[in-house]
Each structure stands twice: as C-alpha cells, then as structure tokens.
Amino acid sequence: MIESVPNVSEGRNRATIDEIASAVRLAGARLLDVHSDVDHNRSVFTFVGGENDVAEGTLSLCRVAVRRVDLGKHRGTHPRMGAIDVVPFVPLDDASMSVCIRLATETGRRIAEEFDIPVYLYGESATRPERANLAEIRRGGFERFGEKISNSAWAPDFGPKRVHPTAGVVAVGARPFLVAYNVVLETKDVEAARQTARAVRERDGGLPGVKALGMILESRGLAQVSMNLTNVRATTVFDAFEAVRHEAARRGIGVRESEIVGLVPRVALGGATETGIQLVGSLSDRILEVRAASR
C-alpha cells in the first residue's frame, strides 16, 4: 500500500476540484480525502493503493490539472511553482521506501513525457543533495523559475529546460510521513505570525523537523502559522500547537483555531485532542488509519 498526496494549485473552483477527484477515483485509486483552501488557493488530494493504482491516479489527476489550472492567473498565499505543485509518494504498511523512489522516478518521467513539463525529483528520490529539500526547488516560485531553470545547476531531471507557460514545473518525490498543520491566530498582524513561525521552525533554532511560514488569510482577516512537520516522532501535532500557542502568547496574541491538512498517522498526534489543540472538525476524521479502514 502506497499513499500519494498531490498538491494542486487550485482551491476555489469547485468544478475543477471535483473533476480532479473523479479522475483519481476512475483510475482505480482509493481517494481518502480532499482538502481545499481558498486563501492558499490550493487543494491536497490523499489517495492510496498499489503501485499501479497510485501511478495511474496521479497521471489522471495531472491530466485534469494541466488542462484546467493556469498559473499565470493563479493568486494565493501558499508558495507554488506548478499547477501540480508537488507529488509525494509515501510507503504504508510493509511497502519500502525503495518502492516509492522507483515509483516517483517513473511517474516523474511519465509526467514530463506526456505533458512537456519540467520535473524535479526531491526527497528520498532526489538526484542531487540540494534537491532533497522541496523548499530549495520551489524557491523563487513560478514567476522567477524561468531564470532559475536556465542555470545548468537547476536543469530538470526530466522534461524541457523551460517552464511550462500555464503549468509551471512539478516536484515528484518519495518521503516519509509529513503533517501539514496550520494554526490561526487572533490577529491580522502578519508580521507577528512570521515572528512566531521563525521562533518555532527548526532552521531558526525551533522544534526539530518543523518548517513554518507566517501568512495572511485574506478571506478572514486573520494571520496564520502554516507548518510542515517532517519528523512526527520528534515533533508531534500537540508539540507544534503548544509551541505556536506559547510564542503567540509572548506577543500578546491568542489562538483562534488549528487545522490538519489532509490525513495524519495516529502516531503523529502525540496525545492531541480536539479541544486541546482547538481543532476545526473531527480529529478522528483526520486520522489516516481510521479513514483507510472506513473506505
């Protein structure tokens, strides 16, 4: 069993999101969750299956997204470089990382060949050390990638050495579990959110395995700390919430709520409860093992 979690740069057009979801199902993969955010203008699709199922589900998703998403018209708070911004493959059960590396490499090649899109391999499947970190590949975003790709050091692993005019570029990789977790603050002060993010993220001396950005939610007039937890045994969802709550409180700011994007393995929660982390929605509905058993 392998999990695929493509992130698509569309979180507002319901018809596009629904068409992508249908394409995944028709390809034979088990679609467990779709999480869309209008401010990020981004949707995260979580589906599982065997190697062939998730590969075909991913290609079917790409066919719709390339046709329907135009990054030249896309606006959102989340950094992005592609219509299909990132496609991670995650081993579940007894699947090995080597299987996911092979799957990422082959699927990346197929995406480049079918859609004429530059593809970068990242994570465990990266071909160069500097490409293991997705943030390094994405740096500069869609608008600046034309200059970046012209540098021989940033030639894609597959596909043309030019940015696709509407679909941009895509990163495809293999990785362990990652939790996307957001905490909404009781303020519209985005600089305070950025300071809080800097305090909790690993690269600035914060929690291990935490990447964090501060951003504004235009539709709500509130600021958010948006995090990726890349080592859930070192830093759980509960740990991340408490760190953000503490740092925000130091700045005289409260927490409005938090949300888990997509699904998480039970081990990532670290004793978190719905009320304890002020979660939007049902906690059990976000647990991968529960959703996989029910669908």
DOMIMAR-11284 format. One record per residue: x, y negated, z of N, C-alpha, C in turn. Coordinates in steps of 0.001 Angstrom, whole numbers, plus 500000, padded with zeros to 6 digits. Layout:
% DOMIMAR-11284
XYZXYZXYZ/...
This chain:
% DOMIMAR-11284
500838501194500000500000500000500000500879498748500000/500594497846499086501348496599498954500376495437498985/500778494350499618499978493133499672500549492112498690/499665491455497924500050490337497073499303489102497564/500026487966497668499416486757498223499719485559497320/499203485535496106499473484395495229498848483101495747/499601482007495615499114480669495952498888479921494645/497650479493494403497273478818493170496974477353493462/497447476475492602497279475033492810495892474562492372/494893475088493044493508474675492849492702475008494095/492203473989494771491408474230495968490089473501495965/489701472921494811488495472091494745487458472587493747/487900473159492660486989473587491611486505475002491908/485268475107492422484739476390492871484625477388491730/484283476904490538484135477816489405485462478480489058/486560477702489095487877478259488814488283479266489876/488081478915491134488446479800492251487678481116492159/486370481029491874485549482235491773485949483092490573/486324482452489465486735483214488284488037483960488544/488957483316489270490213483988489633489930485189490529/489064485000491530488728486101492439488113487273491682/487224486981490753486593488044489962487624488785489112/488571488043488549489604488664487715490449489641488521/490766489287489768491546490178490629490773491465490899/489495491319491235488674492496491527488539493399490303/488300492797489153488117493589487936489375494352487542/490533493858487982491798494534487675492035495752488559/491199495924489591491309497113490433491924496899491800/492389495670492094492952495392493417491828495138494421/492106495356495697491133495088496763491363493668497278/490496492766496883490595491379497319490049491270498729/490911490916499680490517490849501084490120489448501532/490701488422500892490444487076501398490796486037500343/490024484945500336490345483753499548490234482559500478/491310481809500611491320480617501462491619479409500593/490670478458500527490835477257499709490827476021500594/491675475053500238491797473814500998491708472636500030/490734471754500250490527470649499312491617469591499429/492164469391500620493221468394500788494545468886500214/494898470115500516496095470709499918495881470949498426/494625471081498009494238471431496636494953472709496222/494677473742497003495433474991496892494561476132497408/494674477281496773493966478474497233494941479626497386/494729480396498443495561481566498727494684482808498583/495085483699497688494351484936497420495133486097498040/494467486889498862495113488037499504494473489316498995/495255490179498332494717491443497879495760492540498066/495271493787498116496134494930498400495845496055497431/496772496994497370496599498168496523497930498833496273/497922499793495361499166500412494929499911499484493994/501103499918493560501952499066492711501211498579491469/500576499494490756499910499112489511498733498183489777/497969498453490843496805497624491157497198496181491441/498214495991492281498574494615492632499277493911491472/500019494672490664500649494068489488499592493577488508/498607494422488212497563494035487272496666492947487851/496413492999489158495645491934489794496352490599489699/497657490615489876498447489386489780498439488834488363/498621489698487373498602489244485975497229488703485592/496169489334486063494822488857485765494574487492486402/495042487323487622494958486015488286495680484956487465/496875485287486984497662484331486208496951483928484918/496278484873484275495599484557483011494546483476483199/493822483551484298492802482528484559493447481214484982/494410481287485892495021480070486419495744479273485338/496455479949484440497165479249483366496171478546482445/495043479167482233494033478586481345493277477435481992/493084477487483316492174476545483958492837475460484803/494109475631485159494773474661486038495780473853485239/495694472541485342496615471626484664497336470801485731/498616471101485941499355470384486984499539468908486666/499435468544485409499522467134485063498394466324485663/497283466987485988496127466316486584495959466658488061/496815467525488576496671468027489946497198467037490973/496412466808492021496844465992493149496480466715494441/497431466807495347497175467454496628498326467193497571/498111467453498858499146467146499851500224468220499935/499932469431499466500904470516499602501934470457498477/503222470604498782504237470655497717503923471786496739/504140471543495439503883472568494441504723472322493201/504982473392492483505761473307491241505086474062490103/504023474825490437503374475625489413501884475754489613/501162476010488533499739476320488629499569477572489493/500388478588489189500554479712490121501861479406490824/501793478835491998502983478261492615503949479327493118/503406480350493759504260481396494320503482482701494382/504177483800494103503578485137494163504474486024495016/504123486213496289504907487125497133504288488526497189/505146489535497225504729490915497435505267491371498790/504392491976499587504721492339500959504462493830501167/505440494588501664505203496021501892504311496266503114/503326497135502961502455497543504055502626499037504301/502182499484505472502216500900505809503618501467505590/503728502477504727505019503127504502505741502603503271/505208501571502642505880501010501467507210500393501879/508188500460500997509512499923501306509706498570500636/510628497790501166510951496503500569511521496698499164/512246497796498947512829498042497627511746498190496558/510602498770496935509483498882496001508976497492495636/508869496612496627508375495259496376509375494438495562/510652494671495777511677493984494972511536494394493510/511387495675493275511208496155491904509927495594491293/508858495558492086507580495046491610507662493558491284/508334492788492145508491491353491904509291491098490634/510345491848490451511194491667489271510430491981487989/509713493099487981508974493492486787507794492546486529/507088492157487572505947491254487392506421489872486955/507537489414487520508103488142487094508458488147485620/509046489242485159509394489364483739508145489329482872/507093490018483301505855490053482524505182488685482480/505199487952483572504617486603483596505341485704482597/506662485772482608507449484939481692507149485292480240/507059486577479946506846487015478565505436486682478069/504434486888478905503060486682478449502666485211478388/503167484410479357502684483029479451503724481980479080/504937482418478765506004481487478394506266480476479506/506289480981480735506510480161481930507852480554482556/508666479588482984509901479924483697509574480602485034/510287481654485354510063482418486583511355482485487384/511230482194488684512354482290489613512055483387490625/513013484282490828512885485313491838513405484779493173/512634485001494241513020484456495542512884485532496627/513214485149497850513115486082498966514081487238498807/513615488440499128514463489630499051514838489979497614/514095489461496651514382489771495249515237488702494574/515676487693495323516474486606494747517751487132494106/518115486543492972519330486941492270520527486096492670/520274484993493390521337484132493898520996483742495333/521992483601496210521718483301497617520879482047497820/521124481005497026520406479743497218518943479844496800/518574480926496126517187481087495701516369481955496656/516993482456497699516249483241498673515201482385499373/515528481107499593514637480180500282513708479515499261/512423479783499365511451479232498421511498477707498384/511706477082499529511714475620499582512812475030498703/513942475729498569515032475240497728514648475290496248/513928476330495860513464476408494477512442475309494210/511506475127495129510407474184494926510834472730495062/511976472475495643512398471102495916512352470248494638/511730469097494731511555468205493590510177468312492972/509527469478493139508175469661492662508039469649491152/506816469747490702506520469799489276507052468574488538/506877467398489130507223466159488448508718466043488151/509572466639488974511016466492488805511694467763488310/510900468792488020511525470060487670512150470050486282/511687469170485406512288469097484082513765468782484136/514135467871485019515547467524485209516299468673485865/515667469307486836516317470379487586516629471580486704/515681471973485874515836473185485072516899473023483987/517223471774483650518258471532482638519659471793483180/519784471875484518521054472201485165521262473714485083/522409474138484601522658475573484412522519476357485712/522767475705486845522638476381488138521184476730488449/520256476049487773518832476295488016518131476849486783/518873477543485934518238478271484839517340479351485437/516153479568484894515236480558485472515749481979485295/515239482874486118515591484288485980514948484894484741/513747484434484414513039484876483220512368483672482581/512148483754481277511381482725480604512212481574480079/511547480574479497512232479464478832512919478524479812/513928477823479323514636476843480146513980475467479993/512681475477480119511897474240480094510627474484480895/510100473426481461508908473525482291507670473635481407/506788474551481727505523474657481004504733473376481238/504177472751480193503576471421480344502384471347481291/501638472430481444500490472411482353500631473386483513/501391474462483330501506475495484369502789475403485182/503727474536484766504949474340485534505848475542485538/506275475947486725507111477134486904506510477963488035/506977479184488191506443480046489249507578480787489934/507438480967491241508369481788492018507690483108492346/508372484197492084507856485538492370508882486237493253/508410486867494322509389487467495221508832488563496099/509732489161496860509394490165497861509826489625499214/508981489794500212509303489276501539508543490059502609/508981489937503873508184490487504976506950489605505200/506172489932506230505007489127506575505401487674506833/504582486782506375504709485351506665503318484866507053/503243484041508080501964483485508502501917482005508160/500908481618507393500658480193507130499670479719508185/500084478714508945499305478302510123499330476783510235/498157476180510354498041474727510411497407474275511720/497920473173512263497349472573513466496963471131513145/495681470824513321495164469487513034495216468650514311/495800467453514194495988466582515341494871465551515449/494675465032516651493668463992516893494251462621516569/494718462482515340495287461205514904495337461176513378/495339459994512822495585459856511380497004459360511120/497824459318512179499208458852512081500073459969511500/500311459923510183501059460997509545502512461018509998/503054459870510382504434459854510858504561460604512175/503554460515513017503559461283514272503508462777513978/502750463154512959502685464560512563504034465017512027/504704464151511270506024464508510740507044464647511865/506986463779512851507890463886514002507641465185514762/506371465537514926506023466788515605506535467981514823/506369467936513492506859469025512642508368469181512771/509089468066512758510547468137512895510942468763514228/510182468474515269510523468979516603510329470481516732/509397471050515959509097472479516127509778473366515092/510276472807513988510814473668512943512261474066513212/512616475232512725513920475831513032515081474967512555/515007474430511344516160473744510770516547472494511553/515633471975512361515932470806513187516050471152514661/516294472448514956516521472870516332515306473375517056/514214473603516336512976474071516957512899475582517048/511712476106516844511460477530517036512019478379515893/512530479580516204513097480442515157512040480870514142/512424480799512863511541481258511807510388480340511490/510447479091511954509351478158511702509773477096510691/508967476967509621509079475864508679507848474997508890/508009473690508894506870472827509210506956471501508483/505802470988508090505670469676507479504508468939508131/504630467618508219503522466791508656502861466175507443/501538466208507376500837465667506214499477465116506616/498879464343505729497586463733505984496498464529505285/495353464673505958494164465275505363493239464126504975/493309463721503729492578462532503279491083462668503500/490529463850503289489087464023503391488573463867504820/489467464013505793489052463966507193489633462793507966/490605462109507371491238461009508081492011461483509296/492624462670509200493400463246510293494737463746509753/495720463849510647497031464373510280497132465835510701/498019466551510043498146467979510256499615468380510298/499941469355511128501236470023511073501002471355510386/501582471502509192501405472702508380502665473553508495/502508474809508916503663475661509220503645476975508466/504829477491508186505041478876507790505849479539508890/505337480636509421506050481415510442506657482620509740/507966482585509557508636483597508735509193484761509551/509160484647510869509620485731511737508636485826512898/507561486596512691506466486593513661506806487338514946/507875488089514946508289488712516203509055487721517082/509704486759516438510425485733517195509516484587517600/508622484190516715507686483099516989506300483512516527/505402483721517471504043484145517157503153482929516896/501938483196516485500949482128516291500745481365517599/500634482089518700500453481428520003501641480530520334/502850481015520101504051480212520354504026478923519536/503668479044518265503658477874517376502617476862517823/501436477342518184500395476424518654500852475676519898/501394476405520855501820475773522110502931474751521882/503834475051520958504918474109520667504373472827520055/503456472949519095502864471761518479502046470986519505/501247471693520310500439471018521342501329470225522294/502439470835522709503355470175523644503999468949523006/504491469089521781505168467961521121504195466840520795/502973467194520415501969466167520149501605465434521441/501475466179522537501133465566523827502208464587524276/503477464896523970504569463981524308504404462639523615/503682462648522501503437461422521735502044460864522000/501396461400523037500079460911523422498959461343522491/499154462478521810498190462932520808497652464304521203/496364464502521040495751465795521299495652466637520038/495180467858520211494973468780519095493477468907518835/493070468736517588491666468903517218491311470375517034/492139471097516257491854472494515948493048473112515236/492972474420515020494002475084514207493340476064513260/494072476452512213493548477414511250494657478337510784/494294479592510578495175480572509972494798480667508502/495778480484507644495537480540506194495765481966505723/494753482565505133494884483952504716494749484894505907/495461486000505852495361487032506882496700487242507567/496642487718508814497868487945509585497831489335510209/498993489978510344499029491236511084498790490964512568/498218491909513248497876491720514665499100491340515507/500263491903515145501472491640515928501854490165515913/501383489418514901501770488010514776501041487094515745/499989487579516373499163486698517207499810486356518540/500515487321519134501198487044520390500272486684521536/499105487310521595498180487030522687497267485847522444/497274485304521241496410484167520931494942484567521009/494111483647521484492658483813521477492042482651520716/490811482807520295490151481743519531490157480429520303/489751480489521566489681479254522352491074478765522726/491998479695522962493341479311523389494100478522522347/493847478811521059494533478067520002493552477167519229/492355477014519769491341476129519173491130476456517694/490951477755517441490894478245516074489561477935515412/489611477544514151488408477411513333488005478803512861/486772479200513142486303480505512692486661481627513635/486418482841513177486621484040513984488055484538513867/488679484825515000490041485336514990490092486728514363/489133487581514698489156488940514144489025488928512629/488377487901512091488212487789510646489519487448509943/490532487027510710491829486665510132492846487791510260/492501488883510926493456489964511177493470490935509999/494639491141509416494788491962508221494252493368508437/494598493984509558494184495365509789492668495499509855/492001494500510432490547494523510544489906494376509164/490385493410508365489798493182507061490059494352506112/491254494937506201491577496060505330490705497274505644/490372497450506926489558498592507324488091498418506963/487661497167506778486247496893506553485876496744505089/486867496746504175486578496536502748487111497680501895/
